[in-house]
Amino acid sequence: MKGESDKDGQMQPSNSKASESRKPLQVLKLNKKENQTFPSKKNLNEIDIDKTQKDSNNISQENGPESFAEGIIMDKPIMNHTDSFENIFDSKEIDSSKKINNNKPISIERKVDEFDFDENEFLAALNENEPIGLTGEIIKGKIIAIESDGVYIDIGGKAPGFMPKKESALGVIMNFKEKFPIGLEMEVLVVKEQNADGMVTVSARALILRKSWENVSQIAKDGELIEVLINGFNRGGLTCDVDGLRGFIPRSQLEDGSDYQSLVSKNIKVAFLEVNPETRKLVLSQKKASLISKFSELKLGQLIEGEVLAVKPYGFFVDLGGASGLLHQSSITKGTLRNLREVFVEGERIKALINEIDLEKGRIGLDTSLLENSPGELLVDKEKVLLEAEERAQRTKSLFNKKEP
């Protein structure tokens, strides 16, 4: 019973000596439960007083009232020794009188003062640091400095643009400083975006070439003819300059390809066969230019005379003096046609009406059936139809006037 009275004395918190004598007990208690796992923060929130009372009853039944009393007395020192539950569980105190509900949202009040975010100032800062001059962009600037390898142009950015000497023009410049004096305003094309220093590379030459391709593409689209100066030749044909671009005329597209070298340093009229800025391919044709020139003199419903060049299963090819026309089998006669050669043969001269002009395809359509007074007349009396072709063509004008735009 002496041991019980000692334990009763240890229960007095005011006895400092008794507290010191518990330290070994605290260590023994910690060692005994070092493998005990502390509850997680989530499980801790679910602890209620019923569970606490149940645990207390288990301890009292197992170890008796003395051991339960020791556990209560040692509760505070143990928590201090293990850095306390306040630090482990974010300084949240457990209320054993009621169940903690952690699902309630926590509202945080936000205060705005003069140092808060200013959207207008932020956008203004972005605009100040926005890069000037993207690749392919045309910008206007003023020359502010001249170097031996190029010039610096003020383009309104945080750093000037630099134009290398080779990008200043298409040809060779004899006096660079005289051509580009300080203060000269000019348009340039951005060919390389800004570097780490904010400087972009610009080119006047690239801008000239871009405008030349745009101009040439429009001329080709309109079907116009141009006159070029032949400045060179190679095995495949002739070369020329077209608005600063290098053009090529194949030998097959020359009216006389046998002596093509004699055309160097001469002006000839050509039409466009291919214009491709992506591949920088510019192909021209003298033959097509001649054909278009003849086409421009032709009109729908016009009576024209030519020579039959060839007989095909679908009709006749007729030479119209530099241009070729097609008399299709459906346009020969309104009668029943068994064989094309019973009407015309190679080398025979005929008269026909123009019923189609296609400049893009270089095609002229012909018609002789409209010259007949009755279906199949051309098969019965061809000479009479061709002899009276001029008079009979007058009657068909009203038909072609409706077709013209």
C-alpha positions, 0 to 999 in steps of 0.5 A: 500500500506504500506504493499506492500512497507514492502514486497518490503523491505523484498526482499533485502537480504542485510537488516539483520533486514528484514531477522530476521523478516522473521523467523516467516514466515519461521516457518509459511510456514513450518507448512503450508506444514509439511504434504507435501511429499518430492520427492523420489530420483528417482522422483527427477532425473526426475525433469526438468525445465518445471515442475519447471516453471509450479510450479512457475506459479501456486504459482504466480497465487495463491498468487500473485507476493509477495508470489512467491517472498517470496518463492524464498527468503525463499528457502535457509533458509528452506533447511538449516532448514531441513538438506539441500537436499545435505544431503538427496539426497547423496550430488547430486545437481539438475541442473534445466537447463537440465534433469538428466540422472541417467542411465549412468554407473559410473566407479570407478578406482581401484589402485593396490599397494604393499598392494593388495591381493596376491593369492600365499600367500593366498594359502600358508597360507591355506596349512599351516593350512590344517588339517592332518589326515582324518578319515580312512587315513593311515599316517606314524609318529614317537613316540615323547612322552610316557604317562601312557595311550598312546603315542604321534606320530609326524604326520607332523601336527601342533599338534601330534597324540595321540594313546591310549594304547588300540589301540596300538595292538591286544593283551595285551602288557606286557611292553608298553614302551619297545614295543613303544620306543621314535623315533620308526617310525610306520604306524597308522590309523586315527580313529578320526579327529582333535579336537580344539587343532588340535590333531587327534586320531590314532590307530595301532590296527585298521590298523592291523584289516583293513589289515586282512579283506582285506587279508581274503577277497582276500583269500575267493575270490580266493577259497583257504583253510586255516588251523585254530586253534580252541580256543573255542566253544559255543552252536552253534559251534566253534570259531577260530582266522583268522589273528587276526579276530574272526572266527566262524564255525557252527556245521552244517558245521563240518564233525562230529558235534556231538562231536565238543567240542573235536576239541578245541585246534586242527587244522582243514582245513576250507573254507570261507562261509561269509566274511563281514567286515561291520558287522564283520562277518566271517563264515567258513566251514569244509565241504566246505573245504573237498568238495573243496579238492575233487574238486581240484582232479577232471577234466572235462571229468574224469570218476567217480564212485558213488552211487545213493543217491536220484531220483528227477523229474529232475535227480539223486543225486550221492555220489562221496565219500564226494562230491555230483554230479547231473546227470540231466535228459537231460544228461542221454541218447540220446534216449527217456526217459519215466521214470528215474527209468527205468535207475537207482534206489537208492543205485545203483552204476553207472559210469559217466563223469564229465561235470561241476565243479562249486567250488563257488556253490559246484556243480558237473555235470555228464553225461552218454549219452556220453558213448553210441555208439548209442542213447538209448543204455543205456536203451537197454543194460545198463550193456554193457555200464557201463562195457566198460565205461573206453574205451568209456571215452577215445573217449570223451577226445577231447570234454572236452579238448576244454572246459578247459581254 
